[in-house]
């Protein structure tokens, strides 16, 4: 029989220790080690016969992975074209952000046999939410409210669904481990069993995961290594927009992004986010500019707002929403050192509208334009947009995929776009004026 022994696991990062310590050596957190009973399997000796053999990589035959196309075009984009058969996808996000809503909508709209397992809600609660989300009801969507992973897999093998959703992995428990649900050993054991079932039966599985206060998926980090796809569903709770990103994807790119809007009927896909993220102004106001950003291969236009005012207190304030505060400080230092603008004694507030968070360096030019516009109290034309990175010496550096950015701005009716002179521009004639600038000083002169 297998020998049972106890070990101490860090509830923050999943590190294992033979004895209790006050501080985890891996993540540095205090008082996070909890004693758990783990099952140690006997070591199996390798047999002399093996079905596997060494093969040259040239001789390996490849084929396109079969995928299930979902009714959500945004989810298909992020996954790389659809759900791969036998894959395990982990989706994490803050409480109430819309993880369960997204997956329930998926289960109701797909014309497949779906098994929706919930360890957090009763069947009546799920039914009430389903009635609110859509009038379409999938007659082959089955609910199972259970937390025992052995019972879940037993029922799944009898039902043989085309697709399975588990909400959430932190609520499951295995009879092989004598510890509470949500602990490191329970999450690891339950995930192992689910992944084994998915691969053996070729059934795609979606796992919902809780996150910690730092925004990381709760449980052992090995959970993210075990699954095939890790999705992050985030957004500002005070805004309607939700962003779906892939942190890991074995079957596609991790650069794509899906955008949803939270409405009374659930999550609505945003086909053209640029038109929604840009405010329709009745008059031109200072401090507003439009940046052409890129999320994966998807160009978007977002609005940048800046407010520059005299500092009331001795130390000026620097505040950002949706933008890196350290990068803002760098841009302010460049403007003061290279272009001669006196901003050291002024408060600077920066906001990206719509609750969008992005780290695209092409936003630099629009950020500088907003700051200069607010500082001089001069409005920027609503027909201008910007795409360029700014270096420490004040030079405007080129950005990637400039053709797509220019095409998106032209499609939305903008008349002029400011870009770096070092960008290799397309030779074709376009209906938008491309203004090439090389220095911050030159950019200021041409803008105002």
C-alpha positions in Angstrom: 0.0 0.0 0.0 1.1 3.6 -0.6 2.5 5.3 2.5 0.9 8.5 3.6 3.0 11.3 4.9 2.6 15.0 5.6 4.3 17.9 4.0 4.0 21.7 4.2 2.8 23.6 1.2 2.9 27.4 0.6 -0.7 28.5 -0.2 0.7 31.4 -2.3 3.1 29.7 -4.7 2.7 26.0 -4.0 6.3 25.3 -2.8 6.7 22.1 -0.7 8.7 21.9 2.5 9.4 18.9 4.8 8.9 21.0 7.9 7.1 24.2 8.9 8.9 27.6 8.2 7.7 31.1 9.1 8.5 32.4 5.6 8.4 30.7 2.2 11.8 30.8 0.7 10.4 30.8 -2.8 7.9 33.8 -2.8 8.9 35.5 0.5 5.4 35.4 2.0 5.0 34.9 5.7 2.8 32.4 7.5 1.5 30.8 4.3 2.8 27.2 5.0 0.0 24.8 5.8 0.4 21.1 6.7 -1.3 18.7 4.3 -1.5 15.0 4.0 -0.2 13.8 0.7 -0.2 10.4 -0.9 3.2 9.1 -2.0 2.9 6.5 -4.8 5.3 3.5 -4.8 8.1 3.9 -7.3 7.4 1.8 -10.4 10.3 0.2 -12.2 10.6 0.8 -15.9 10.0 -2.3 -18.0 12.4 -3.5 -20.6 9.7 -3.2 -23.4 8.5 0.2 -24.5 6.0 1.2 -27.2 7.9 4.4 -27.8 11.0 4.6 -29.8 13.5 7.3 -30.9 12.5 9.0 -34.2 14.1 11.6 -36.3 12.3 15.0 -36.3 12.2 15.0 -40.1 10.2 11.8 -40.1 7.5 13.1 -37.8 4.2 13.6 -39.7 2.2 16.7 -38.7 -1.5 17.4 -39.2 -3.7 20.3 -38.4 -5.3 20.1 -34.9 -9.1 19.5 -35.1 -10.9 22.4 -33.6 -14.5 23.2 -32.4 -15.6 26.6 -33.7 -17.5 28.5 -31.0 -20.3 31.0 -31.5 -18.0 33.7 -30.0 -15.7 35.2 -32.7 -13.7 37.0 -30.0 -13.0 33.7 -28.2 -12.1 32.0 -31.4 -9.6 34.8 -32.1 -7.9 34.4 -28.7 -7.7 30.6 -28.9 -6.2 30.7 -32.4 -9.3 29.5 -34.4 -11.4 27.5 -32.0 -11.2 24.9 -29.2 -8.7 22.1 -29.9 -10.1 18.6 -29.1 -8.6 17.1 -25.9 -7.3 20.5 -24.8 -7.5 21.9 -21.2 -8.1 25.6 -20.9 -7.8 27.5 -17.6 -9.5 30.9 -17.4 -8.9 33.2 -14.5 -10.1 36.6 -13.4 -11.5 38.7 -10.5 -14.8 37.7 -8.8 -17.7 39.1 -10.8 -15.8 39.9 -13.9 -17.8 37.5 -16.1 -15.9 34.2 -16.2 -19.0 32.0 -15.5 -21.2 34.2 -17.6 -18.9 33.8 -20.6 -18.7 30.0 -20.3 -22.5 29.7 -19.6 -23.2 31.7 -22.7 -20.9 29.4 -24.6 -22.7 26.3 -23.3 -26.1 27.7 -24.2 -25.2 28.7 -27.8 -23.1 25.8 -28.9 -24.9 23.0 -30.7 -23.0 20.3 -28.9 -23.5 18.1 -25.9 -22.2 20.2 -23.0 -21.6 19.2 -19.4 -21.5 22.2 -17.0 -20.1 21.3 -13.6 -20.5 23.8 -10.8 -19.2 23.5 -7.3 -20.2 27.1 -6.4 -23.8 27.4 -7.5 -26.9 25.3 -7.4 -28.7 24.1 -10.6 -31.6 26.6 -10.0 -29.1 29.5 -9.7 -27.5 28.5 -13.0 -30.9 28.2 -14.6 -31.9 31.7 -13.5 -28.8 33.1 -14.9 -29.3 31.2 -18.2 -32.8 32.6 -18.6 -31.5 36.1 -18.1 -28.6 35.7 -20.6 -30.3 34.4 -23.7 -33.6 33.1 -25.0 -31.7 30.3 -26.8 -31.5 27.2 -24.8 -29.2 24.3 -25.8 -31.3 21.1 -25.3 -28.0 19.2 -24.9 -26.6 21.2 -22.0 -26.5 19.2 -18.8 -25.8 20.6 -15.3 -24.0 18.7 -12.5 -23.5 20.4 -9.1 -20.7 18.3 -7.4 -17.3 18.9 -5.9 -16.0 15.3 -5.8 -13.7 14.9 -8.8 -14.2 11.1 -8.8 -18.0 11.5 -9.1 -17.6 14.2 -11.8 -15.4 12.1 -14.0 -17.6 9.0 -13.5 -20.6 10.9 -14.7 -18.6 12.5 -17.6 -17.5 9.0 -18.8 -21.2 7.9 -18.9 -22.5 11.1 -20.6 -19.6 11.4 -23.0 -20.0 15.1 -23.6 -18.4 17.0 -26.5 -17.3 19.8 -24.2 -17.0 20.1 -20.4 -16.9 23.2 -18.2 -15.8 23.0 -14.5 -16.5 26.0 -12.3 -14.2 26.1 -10.5 -11.1 24.1 -9.9 -10.6 25.5 -6.4 -13.9 23.9 -5.2 -13.0 20.3 -6.3 -11.6 17.7 -4.0 -10.2 14.2 -4.4 -10.8 11.3 -2.0 -7.1 10.4 -2.3 -6.0 13.6 -0.6 -7.0 14.3 3.0 -7.1 18.1 2.9 -9.6 20.9 2.3 -10.7 22.0 -1.2 -8.6 24.8 -2.7 -5.4 23.7 -1.1 -2.3 23.1 -3.2 -2.3 19.3 -3.1 -6.1 19.1 -3.9 -5.8 21.5 -6.9 -2.8 19.5 -8.2 -4.4 16.1 -7.8 -7.8 17.2 -9.2 -6.1 18.9 -12.2 -4.1 15.7 -12.9 -7.2 13.6 -13.0 -9.1 16.1 -15.2 -6.2 16.5 -17.7 -5.9 12.7 -17.9 -9.6 12.4 -18.7 -9.4 15.1 -21.3 -6.5 13.5 -23.1 -7.9 10.0 -23.0 -11.4 10.8 -24.1 -10.4 13.7 -26.5 -12.8 16.0 -24.7 -12.0 19.7 -24.4 -12.3 21.0 -20.9 -12.6 24.6 -19.6 -11.5 25.2 -16.0 -12.4 28.4 -14.1 -9.7 29.5 -11.7 -9.7 32.0 -8.8 -7.0 34.6 -8.5 -5.1 35.9 -5.5 -5.0 39.6 -4.4 -1.9 40.1 -6.6 -3.9 39.0 -9.7 -2.2 35.6 -10.1 -4.2 32.4 -10.5 -4.5 30.8 -7.0 -2.9 27.5 -6.4 0.4 25.9 -7.5 2.2 27.5 -10.4 2.5 24.0 -11.9 -1.2 24.2 -12.7 -0.5 26.8 -15.4 2.3 24.6 -16.8 0.0 21.5 -16.9 -2.9 23.0 -18.9 -2.7 23.8 -22.6 -4.2 27.3 -22.6 -4.2 30.0 -19.9 -6.7 32.8 -20.4 -7.0 36.0 -18.3 -10.3 37.8 -18.2 -9.9 41.3 -16.9 -11.3 44.8 -17.0 -12.2 47.7 -14.8 -15.2 46.8 -12.6 -16.5 50.4 -13.0 -16.5 50.2 -16.8 -18.4 47.9 -19.2 -15.5 46.5 -21.2 -13.9 43.2 -20.5 -10.6 42.0 -22.2 -9.8 38.4 -22.8 -6.1 37.7 -23.2 -4.1 34.5 -23.6 -1.1 34.2 -21.3 -0.2 30.8 -22.7 -1.4 29.0 -25.8 0.1 25.8 -27.1 -2.1 25.9 -30.2 -1.9 29.6 -31.3 -0.6 33.0 -30.6 -0.6 34.7 -27.2 -0.7 38.2 -28.7 -4.4 38.2 -29.6 -7.1 39.9 -27.6 -10.9 39.6 -27.3 -13.1 42.5 -26.2 -16.5 42.2 -24.7 -19.0 44.6 -23.2 -21.0 43.7 -20.1 -24.7 44.4 -20.7 -27.9 43.2 -19.0 -28.1 40.2 -21.2 -24.6 39.1 -20.5 -21.4 39.6 -22.5 -21.7 41.2 -25.9 -18.9 41.0 -28.4 -17.3 44.2 -29.6 -16.5 44.0 -33.3 -15.1 47.4 -33.8 -13.7 48.7 -30.4 -12.3 51.9 -31.8 -15.7 53.5 -32.5 -16.8 52.8 -28.9 -13.6 53.8 -27.1 -13.4 57.2 -28.8 -15.6 59.8 -27.1 -17.9 61.8 -29.4 -17.1 65.4 -28.4 -19.3 68.4 -29.2 -16.3 70.7 -28.9 -12.6 70.3 -29.0 -11.0 70.2 -25.5 -7.4 70.5 -24.5 -5.5 67.5 -23.2 -7.3 65.0 -25.4 -5.6 62.9 -28.2 -6.1 59.7 -30.0 -3.5 56.9 -30.1 -3.4 54.1 -32.7 -2.4 51.0 -30.6 -2.0 47.4 -31.6 -3.1 44.4 -29.5 -1.7 41.3 -31.3 -2.6 41.8 -34.9 -5.6 44.0 -34.1 -5.3 47.8 -34.4 -7.4 49.9 -32.1 -7.8 53.6 -31.6 -8.0 54.7 -27.9 -8.4 58.1 -26.4 -5.7 59.6 -24.1 -6.6 62.3 -21.6 -4.1 64.4 -19.7 -4.5 67.2 -17.1 -1.5 69.4 -16.3 -1.9 71.9 -13.5 0.2 73.8 -11.0 1.2 71.8 -7.9 -0.6 73.0 -4.8 1.7 71.1 -2.5 5.5 71.0 -2.5 5.8 67.6 -4.3 4.0 67.4 -7.7 1.6 64.5 -8.2 1.9 61.9 -11.0 -1.2 59.8 -11.5 -2.0 57.3 -14.2 -5.0 55.1 -15.0 -4.4 52.4 -17.6 -0.8 53.5 -18.3 2.6 52.7 -16.7 3.4 55.5 -14.2 7.2 54.9 -14.6 6.9 55.5 -18.4 5.0 58.7 -17.7 7.8 59.9 -15.5 10.3 59.1 -18.2 8.3 61.0 -20.9 8.0 64.0 -18.6 11.8 64.0 -18.0 12.4 63.8 -21.7 10.1 66.8 -22.3 11.9 68.8 -19.6 15.5 67.9 -20.6 15.3 67.7 -24.4 12.5 70.1 -25.3 12.7 72.7 -22.5 9.2 72.4 -21.0 9.0 73.2 -17.3 6.9 70.4 -16.0 8.8 69.6 -12.8 6.6 71.7 -10.6 3.3 70.7 -12.1 0.8 68.0 -11.3 0.2 65.6 -14.2 -2.8 63.3 -14.4 -3.2 60.7 -17.3 -6.1 58.6 -18.2 -6.9 56.0 -20.9 -10.6 56.1 -21.4 -12.8 53.0 -21.3 -10.9 51.2 -18.6 -8.4 49.9 -21.1 -4.9 48.9 -20.0 -2.1 48.7 -22.5 1.7 48.8 -22.6 2.1 49.5 -26.3 5.1 51.9 -26.7 3.3 53.5 -29.7 1.2 55.4 -27.1 4.1 57.6 -26.2 3.5 60.2 -29.0 -0.2 60.5 -28.1 0.7 60.8 -24.3 3.1 63.6 -25.1 0.6 65.3 -27.3 -2.0 65.3 -24.6 0.4 66.6 -22.0 1.6 69.5 -24.2 -2.0 70.3 -25.2 -3.1 70.5 -21.5 0.0 72.4 -20.5 -0.6 75.1 -23.2 -4.4 74.8 -22.9 -4.6 74.4 -26.7 -6.9 71.7 -28.2 -5.7 69.1 -30.7 -7.8 68.7 -33.8 -10.2 65.7 -33.4 -9.1 64.6 -36.9 -5.5 64.0 -35.7 -4.1 60.7 -34.4 -0.7 59.5 -33.3 1.6 56.4 -33.4 5.2 56.6 -32.2 7.6 55.6 -29.5 9.8 58.3 -27.8 13.4 57.5 -26.8 15.5 59.0 -24.0 17.2 61.5 -26.3 13.9 62.9 -27.5 13.9 61.1 -30.8 10.7 59.6 -32.1 11.3 55.9 -32.9 9.4 53.7 -35.4 6.7 51.2 -34.3 5.7 47.9 -35.6 3.1 47.2 -38.3 2.6 50.9 -39.2 0.6 50.0 -42.3 -2.1 48.4 -40.3 -2.3 51.4 -37.9 -2.5 53.9 -40.8 -5.2 51.8 -42.5 -7.3 51.7 -39.3 -7.0 55.5 -38.8 -8.0 56.1 -42.4 -10.9 53.7 -42.2 -12.3 55.6 -39.2 -12.1 59.0 -41.0 -9.0 60.6 -39.5 -7.3 63.2 -41.7 -3.8 63.2 -40.3 -1.6 60.7 -38.4 1.8 61.6 -36.8 4.4 58.8 -37.1 8.2 58.5 -36.9 10.3 59.6 -39.9 12.2 56.3 -39.5 9.2 54.2 -40.3 9.1 52.5 -43.7 5.9 53.7 -45.1 3.8 52.1 -47.8 4.2 53.5 -51.3 0.5 53.4 -52.0 -1.6 56.6 -51.9 -3.9 56.8 -49.0 -6.7 59.2 -48.0 -4.9 60.2 -44.8 -2.0 62.7 -44.5 1.0 61.0 -42.9 3.1 63.5 -40.9 6.6 62.3 -40.3 8.5 63.7 -37.4 11.9 62.8 -35.9 12.3 64.9 -32.6 10.0 66.0 -29.8 10.8 69.7 -30.6 9.8 69.2 -34.3 6.7 67.4 -33.2 5.6 70.3 -31.0 6.1 72.8 -33.8 4.1 70.9 -36.3 1.3 70.0 -33.9 0.6 73.5 -32.7 
